[in-house]
């Protein structure tokens, strides 16, 4: 495989280009899908593409089912009466309907299948509460979407998603129904509020505390945008380097996923300095509306011929450290490329083979297009600061961004020089290889992409 020239490595290790872009994106504030802030973020990425000397930089607009947050509250009555309201204590989950619900609280712990099964008889007409944590013993991450769907299908009239990370940080995130809005109101609460609710539910035994939810929001159609550019020869086939520029409205979206967008632009800039080496066009895309259903990625996948996409490297949450993790979705050629890069730079790398339906790469994986998600590992389960008010620039380090940029540039350079080692697969082979748990999750949420 072709090695990245030393001068490009030196450039990557000393550049402020990506960090400056990341800083500008976080300073925008609210980049919620369909918002003016999301469009400003995409426009700033286009400016960076143009500054980097990339060609055909611009915006690609598409329609989405928009969601706008109002005020939400949660009240507890029982042995202890408490009222929580406002964004610092309780926030609605995107895709939830407006509405009220008042019912006994049932705590289903981490929301595993076993815990939902144990609470089956108690969930009808109740408000279900599940943690954001996935237990270490579990063989795959359990997404909040799966927990929400499990609660709704067992008759719950409301859903409370409690953070497992300390800091008085209520988590947000899409609740996952394809045909939005979802069926029951849903809110996120902090670990501290959730622990109190869990304690009250346990103490009162048969007389569970009553939880009242009041959610105000709007579900209305709107538009979103992808920011696009290209580098390399004008070939029909392209290697795609992608990330998403949108972020939840409660957050600056620094690691999730301003860093990914900054990395796409920085890698594009570095590749432009060796454009003559590339044998395959590289298409750079920062998607809109990832956080509410991968809409930007699906728009790109559905408007591009499959044979024109050689492979996809998707960046999401890739600046929490400099330790790269690549979810390969079983594409051997992609895995071997990143392993070769890690070996060349003596860099730590972890890989996973499980086909995951979470992240923009899924829009391509489901069609058999080789696609991976590249992120960085941290000590915290799940997203850590992600999807909370605390996903801010001060949590990140410019040295980590430079290191990840170096490794990703080296990987994309290898994929775009010479023959691409990643082979397309049939939709059927992807369908048959998806973990049973994810099959169930996709089907219950109405997001299963295959005909029966």
Secondary structure, DSSP 8 states (H G I E B T S, - for coil): -----HHHHHHHHH--HHHHHHHHHHHH----TTSHHHHHHHHHHHHHHHHTT-EEEEEEEEEEEEEEEEEEEEEEESSS-EEEESTTTEEE-TT--SEEEEEEEEE-TT--HHHHHHTHHHHTTSEEEEES---TTSSS---HHHHHHHHHHTT-SEEEEE-SSSSS---------SSSS-SSEEEEE-HHHHHHHHHHHHHTTTS--EEEEEEEEEEEEEEEEEEEEEES---SSEEEEEEE----TTS--IIIIIHHHHHHHHHHHHHHTTGGG-SSEEEEEEES--TTT-HHHHHHHHTS-GGGEEEEEEE-S--SSS-EEEE-TT-HHHHHHHHHHHHHTT--EEEE-----SSTTHHHHTTT--EEEEEE--SSSTTTTTTSTT--GGG--HHHHHHHHHHHHHHHHHHHSS--------HHHHHHHS-HHHHHHHHHTT---S--
